[in-house]
Amino acid sequence: MKKSMLALIMPLFCTPLLAAENSGFKQEGKAPAPEDQTAGYRAVTDLQDTTAVNKLTGLPDGAPVSLMGNILRQTGKQSYSLRDKTGTVRLEIDEKRWQGQEVKPDELVSVRGRLVKTGSETYVQVNKLNKM
């Protein structure tokens, strides 16, 4: 009885681990040119204020931001480069923020987070990431 219960319960605990291995950024495909970043499904995010990358320098440290663009490449363990129509910014994305999503450079994403300014460097600490 105990062995059969264990056999039934074990897949419930293993499934999230398998999903985590397949999530994150995949360097397949090519990002569209900045002027072509209008395609993609949008729903609730149309009503939200989206910050343009070129406007980040005028915002204070810790400001909430919402960006939409393409993740071009992974630049560090949890560091990525996002480009929108106006420029490029570095993102810091913890593993848990991917939530099982696999993102490629040719896919439009929406990210929400906080602006971090340290010295001359500006980046976004991502709290939420959605594929569009």
Beta strands, then each sheet from edge to edge (+ up, - down):
strand 1: 24-25
strand 2: 64-74
strand 3: 79-83
strand 4: 88-92
strand 5: 102-103
strand 6: 108-118
strand 7: 121-131
sheet 1: 1+ 5+
sheet 2: 2+ 3- 4+ 7+ 6- 2+
end
